[in-house]
Amino acid sequence: MQVIGGIVVFGLWGCLLLFQAFAFFEGLDAWFGLGTAASILAFVVAVLAGQLGSFAMIVVAIYGMVHGWGWPWWQAVAVACPLLAIGFLMAGSLGITTVMLRAFRRS
């Protein structure tokens, strides 16, 4: 069962990466007017650039989602930075749990 779960998670992360790559291509087209070949070359350069390239890819992908596809900014950030969105959800749920626990302890 763990193997199947690992395959599913790996597949979902792969689909998310592919989706983000298409958003990056759209962002390059919307922002700089680059075509397909130049976008693929920029993608390869950004991947090889390490963390700075990853940050640039996130920014351009968000721009592509917002200005190319017409998404709201918060949805674009949630898709481009999924771990950040999960972190905010976990922090919010922890805060609500803490408030509820303190409220019920006093009564």
Secondary structure, 3 states (H helix, E strand, C coil): CHHHHHHHHHHHHHHHHHHHHHHHHHHHHHHHCCCHHHHHHHHHHHHHCCHHHHHHHHHHHHHHHHHHCCCCHHHHHHHHCHHHHHHHHHHHHHHHHHHHHHHHHHC
